[in-house]
Amino acid sequence: MSMLTAPEAVSRVSIASSAMISELNVSLWTGRKKDKRASHKVTEDNNAEEGSAGVYKKLLGDCPELDAILKHVGYVRNHVHYAMTMPWGDLGQRLVTTAMSFDYTTKMSEAEDKFWVLVTAFLKVYDWEVAQSQAKLGDMYNPADYLSSEQLKDKFNFRMVLAPVPENNWLCELGKDQLADMETRYQEHYEAQIHQAMHDIADRTTVALTKLHDQLDWVAGEKNKRIFESVFDTCLDMIDMLDACNLTGDTQMIAIHSKLKAQFQGTGMMGLSTEALKEDDVLREQTKTVLADVLKELPSLNM
């Protein structure tokens, strides 16, 4: 089952006016390096082929300030950049709808500010951490592995750029036949990107709803699964994404969004909650039924 309307309904002009391309580039120093001598010893001691095993050392051992940067970047990529956008092309670019753009740029701006705060905190302790590293690494310590403080600064960067979706990319005049052929190929490529973006939303929605559906599989009088707040919140996020990222006005996606919104936001003054699901057997079973119905309508993850 497809979550996308007929190809002829896909318009480069309409998409260009309802979405933008986002490109995130983050560079950092991970503080990890392969120890060739230790790697060789591991393979030799285990009679293994050279290169079949590798030993990677943490140059600063456990450094909370560096760990904080790595965790922050991972969170931003997975829970902001990837979560609020859709795939576009093969070069790491992502598509963000105009409906999501304000929240997206706000969160990315906050993420960048926090990134530089964490980097500044790390740079302040770097020299001290290097001085302690010999005791931490023992025979694996090598002073040549370490950068100076000035060199280290250049290893960190955070850059997010939004650009318009191109309506065409012809940079030179072509013959009529050649232009028509290239236009057809580009249109096919464009439609494939739209399909990929829409399927990505459908797949992520399927994963989120399946997890919550499984957690609602309770049996009276037995120890049941925990309903995780994070899973519930992800479902709420995907309900919003179904609406904001419906690039083609797909009627099936509209119907699924309406059904989920009615169940999650149409129950009481405050809407559905994990506490309500835990305490109300009827509400829990009703929600589980709605999720099961929606999951039947969503395309398979193996499509």
C-alpha positions as CSV (number, residue, x, y, z in Angstrom):
1,M,0.0,0.0,0.0
2,S,1.4,3.4,-0.9
3,M,1.4,6.5,1.2
4,L,1.9,8.6,-1.9
5,T,-0.6,10.0,-4.3
6,A,-0.2,9.4,-8.1
7,P,3.1,10.5,-9.6
8,E,1.4,13.1,-11.7
9,A,0.2,14.8,-8.6
10,V,3.8,15.5,-7.4
11,S,4.8,19.0,-8.3
12,R,8.3,20.5,-8.0
13,V,6.8,23.9,-7.7
14,S,4.3,23.0,-4.9
15,I,7.0,21.1,-3.0
16,A,9.4,23.9,-3.4
17,S,6.9,26.3,-1.8
18,S,6.1,23.9,1.1
19,A,9.5,22.6,2.2
20,M,13.2,23.4,2.4
21,I,16.4,21.4,2.3
22,S,18.4,21.2,5.5
23,E,22.0,20.3,5.7
24,L,23.7,19.7,9.1
25,N,27.5,19.5,9.4
26,V,29.0,18.9,12.8
27,S,32.7,18.2,13.3
28,L,34.4,17.3,16.5
29,W,37.3,15.6,18.2
30,T,36.3,12.2,19.5
31,G,39.4,11.5,21.5
32,R,39.7,8.0,20.1
33,K,42.6,6.5,18.2
34,K,43.6,3.0,17.1
35,D,46.6,1.6,18.9
36,K,48.6,-0.3,16.3
37,R,50.9,-2.0,18.7
38,A,48.1,-3.2,21.0
39,S,46.1,-4.3,18.0
40,H,49.0,-6.4,16.7
41,K,49.5,-8.0,20.1
42,V,45.8,-8.9,20.4
43,T,45.9,-10.7,17.0
44,E,49.3,-12.3,17.7
45,D,48.2,-13.6,21.2
46,N,45.1,-15.1,19.7
47,N,46.8,-16.6,16.6
48,A,44.5,-14.4,14.4
49,E,45.1,-12.9,11.0
50,E,46.7,-9.4,11.1
51,G,44.1,-6.7,10.9
52,S,41.2,-8.9,12.1
53,A,41.1,-7.1,15.5
54,G,41.6,-3.5,16.6
55,V,42.3,-1.9,19.9
56,Y,41.0,1.7,20.2
57,K,42.1,3.8,23.1
58,K,40.3,6.7,24.7
59,L,43.1,9.3,24.7
60,L,41.7,11.1,27.7
61,G,40.2,8.1,29.4
62,D,36.8,9.0,31.0
63,C,36.4,12.7,30.4
64,P,32.9,14.0,31.4
65,E,33.3,17.2,29.4
66,L,34.1,15.4,26.2
67,D,31.5,12.7,26.8
68,A,28.9,15.5,27.2
69,I,29.8,16.9,23.7
70,L,29.5,13.5,22.1
71,K,26.2,12.7,23.7
72,H,24.8,16.1,22.8
73,V,25.7,15.7,19.1
74,G,24.2,12.3,19.0
75,Y,21.0,13.6,20.6
76,V,20.7,16.5,18.2
77,R,21.2,14.3,15.1
78,N,18.7,11.6,16.2
79,H,16.1,13.5,18.2
80,V,16.1,16.9,16.4
81,H,17.6,16.7,12.9
82,Y,16.4,13.3,11.9
83,A,13.3,13.3,14.0
84,M,11.9,16.6,12.5
85,T,13.0,16.1,8.9
86,M,12.7,13.6,6.0
87,P,15.4,12.1,3.8
88,W,16.3,13.9,0.6
89,G,18.9,12.8,-1.9
90,D,22.0,10.7,-1.3
91,L,24.3,13.3,0.2
92,G,22.9,13.5,3.7
93,Q,20.5,16.4,3.0
94,R,17.1,16.3,4.7
95,L,13.7,17.9,3.9
96,V,12.0,20.1,6.4
97,T,8.5,21.4,5.8
98,T,7.6,25.0,6.2
99,A,5.1,23.9,8.9
100,M,7.9,22.4,10.9
101,S,10.6,25.0,10.0
102,F,10.1,27.4,12.9
103,D,10.3,24.7,15.6
104,Y,13.2,23.0,13.7
105,T,15.3,26.1,13.4
106,T,14.6,27.2,17.0
107,K,15.7,23.8,18.4
108,M,18.7,23.7,16.1
109,S,19.7,27.2,17.2
110,E,19.4,26.1,20.8
111,A,21.4,23.0,20.1
112,E,24.2,25.0,18.5
113,D,24.4,27.3,21.5
114,K,24.6,24.4,23.9
115,F,27.3,22.8,21.6
116,W,29.6,25.7,21.9
117,V,29.0,26.0,25.7
118,L,30.0,22.3,26.0
119,V,33.0,22.8,23.7
120,T,34.2,25.8,25.8
121,A,33.9,23.8,29.0
122,F,35.9,20.9,27.4
123,L,38.7,23.2,26.1
124,K,39.2,24.6,29.6
125,V,40.0,21.2,31.1
126,Y,41.8,19.7,28.0
127,D,45.4,20.5,29.1
128,W,44.8,19.1,32.6
129,E,43.1,15.9,31.1
130,V,46.2,15.4,28.8
131,A,48.5,15.7,31.8
132,Q,46.5,12.9,33.5
133,S,46.3,10.7,30.4
134,Q,49.7,9.0,30.9
135,A,48.6,7.5,34.2
136,K,45.3,6.4,32.7
137,L,46.8,4.8,29.5
138,G,50.0,3.3,30.9
139,D,52.0,1.7,28.1
140,M,49.5,2.8,25.5
141,Y,50.3,6.5,26.1
142,N,51.9,8.3,23.2
143,P,52.4,12.1,23.4
144,A,52.3,12.3,19.6
145,D,48.6,11.4,19.8
146,Y,47.6,14.8,21.3
147,L,46.9,18.1,19.7
148,S,47.7,21.5,21.2
149,S,44.8,23.5,22.6
150,E,44.9,25.8,19.6
151,Q,44.8,22.9,17.1
152,L,42.0,21.3,19.0
153,K,39.7,24.4,18.6
154,D,39.7,23.9,14.9
155,K,38.3,20.4,15.2
156,F,34.9,21.6,16.4
157,N,32.3,23.1,14.2
158,F,28.4,23.2,14.1
159,R,26.7,24.4,10.9
160,M,23.1,24.0,9.8
161,V,22.0,25.5,6.4
162,L,18.5,25.8,5.0
163,A,18.2,26.0,1.2
164,P,15.2,26.1,-1.1
165,V,14.1,23.0,-2.9
166,P,15.3,23.5,-6.5
167,E,12.5,23.8,-9.1
168,N,15.1,22.8,-11.8
169,N,18.8,22.5,-12.0
170,W,19.6,23.3,-15.7
171,L,22.8,25.3,-15.9
172,C,23.2,25.4,-19.6
173,E,21.0,25.4,-22.7
174,L,20.5,22.1,-24.3
175,G,18.9,20.8,-27.5
176,K,15.2,20.2,-27.4
177,D,15.4,16.4,-27.5
178,Q,18.2,16.3,-24.9
179,L,16.4,18.8,-22.7
180,A,13.2,16.7,-22.8
181,D,15.1,13.5,-21.9
182,M,16.9,15.2,-19.0
183,E,13.6,16.8,-17.8
184,T,12.0,13.3,-17.7
185,R,14.9,11.8,-15.8
186,Y,14.9,14.7,-13.3
187,Q,11.2,14.4,-12.8
188,E,11.6,10.7,-12.1
189,H,14.4,11.4,-9.6
190,Y,12.3,14.1,-8.0
191,E,9.3,11.8,-7.6
192,A,11.6,9.1,-6.1
193,Q,12.8,11.5,-3.4
194,I,9.2,12.4,-2.5
195,H,8.4,8.7,-2.2
196,Q,11.4,8.1,0.0
197,A,10.5,11.1,2.2
198,M,6.9,10.0,2.6
199,H,7.8,6.3,3.2
200,D,10.3,7.5,5.9
201,I,7.4,9.1,7.8
202,A,5.2,6.1,7.4
203,D,8.0,3.8,8.6
204,R,8.8,5.9,11.7
205,T,5.1,6.1,12.5
206,T,4.8,2.3,12.2
207,V,7.7,1.7,14.6
208,A,6.4,4.2,17.2
209,L,2.8,2.9,17.1
210,T,3.9,-0.7,17.2
211,K,5.9,-0.1,20.4
212,L,3.0,1.6,22.1
213,H,0.6,-1.1,20.9
214,D,2.8,-3.8,22.4
215,Q,3.0,-2.0,25.7
216,L,-0.8,-1.8,25.9
217,D,-1.1,-5.6,25.7
218,W,-2.2,-6.0,29.3
219,V,-3.8,-9.0,31.0
220,A,-5.8,-8.4,34.1
221,G,-4.2,-9.8,37.3
222,E,-0.8,-10.3,35.7
223,K,2.4,-8.4,35.7
224,N,2.3,-6.3,32.5
225,K,4.7,-4.3,30.4
226,R,5.5,-0.8,31.4
227,I,4.1,2.1,29.3
228,F,7.1,4.3,28.6
229,E,6.6,8.0,28.5
230,S,9.3,8.3,25.8
231,V,7.4,5.9,23.5
232,F,4.1,7.7,24.1
233,D,5.8,11.1,23.4
234,T,7.3,9.7,20.2
235,C,3.8,8.7,19.0
236,L,2.6,12.3,19.7
237,D,5.5,13.6,17.7
238,M,4.7,11.3,14.7
239,I,1.0,12.3,14.8
240,D,2.2,15.9,14.3
241,M,4.6,14.8,11.6
242,L,1.9,13.0,9.7
243,D,0.1,16.3,9.3
244,A,3.1,18.7,8.8
245,C,5.0,16.4,6.4
246,N,2.1,15.4,4.1
247,L,3.8,16.9,1.1
248,T,1.4,15.6,-1.5
249,G,-1.9,16.0,0.4
250,D,-2.3,12.2,0.5
251,T,-5.8,11.3,1.6
252,Q,-4.8,8.1,3.4
253,M,-2.3,10.0,5.5
254,I,-4.9,12.7,6.3
255,A,-7.4,10.0,7.4
256,I,-4.7,8.2,9.6
257,H,-3.7,11.5,11.2
258,S,-7.4,12.4,12.0
259,K,-8.0,9.0,13.5
260,L,-4.9,9.2,15.7
261,K,-5.5,12.8,16.7
262,A,-9.1,12.0,17.7
263,Q,-7.8,9.3,20.0
264,F,-4.8,11.0,21.5
265,Q,-6.0,14.6,21.7
266,G,-9.8,14.2,21.9
267,T,-10.0,12.5,25.3
268,G,-10.8,14.9,28.1
269,M,-9.5,18.4,28.7
270,M,-5.8,17.3,28.7
271,G,-5.9,14.6,26.1
272,L,-4.6,11.1,26.4
273,S,-1.7,10.4,28.8
274,T,0.3,7.4,30.0
275,E,-1.4,7.7,33.5
276,A,-4.8,7.5,31.9
277,L,-3.8,4.4,30.0
278,K,-2.5,2.7,33.1
279,E,-5.6,3.5,35.2
280,D,-8.5,3.0,32.7
281,D,-8.9,-0.5,31.3
282,V,-11.6,0.6,28.8
283,L,-9.5,3.5,27.5
284,R,-6.4,1.4,27.2
285,E,-8.3,-1.3,25.2
286,Q,-9.9,1.4,23.0
287,T,-6.5,3.0,22.2
288,K,-5.0,-0.4,21.5
289,T,-7.8,-1.1,19.0
290,V,-7.3,2.3,17.3
291,L,-3.5,1.6,17.0
292,A,-4.1,-1.9,15.6
293,D,-6.5,-0.4,12.9
294,V,-4.0,2.3,11.9
295,L,-1.1,-0.2,11.7
296,K,-3.1,-2.3,9.2
297,E,-3.5,0.8,7.0
298,L,0.2,1.8,7.2
299,P,2.6,0.3,4.7
300,S,4.8,-2.6,5.7
301,L,8.3,-1.8,6.9
302,N,9.5,-4.4,4.4
303,M,7.9,-2.7,1.4
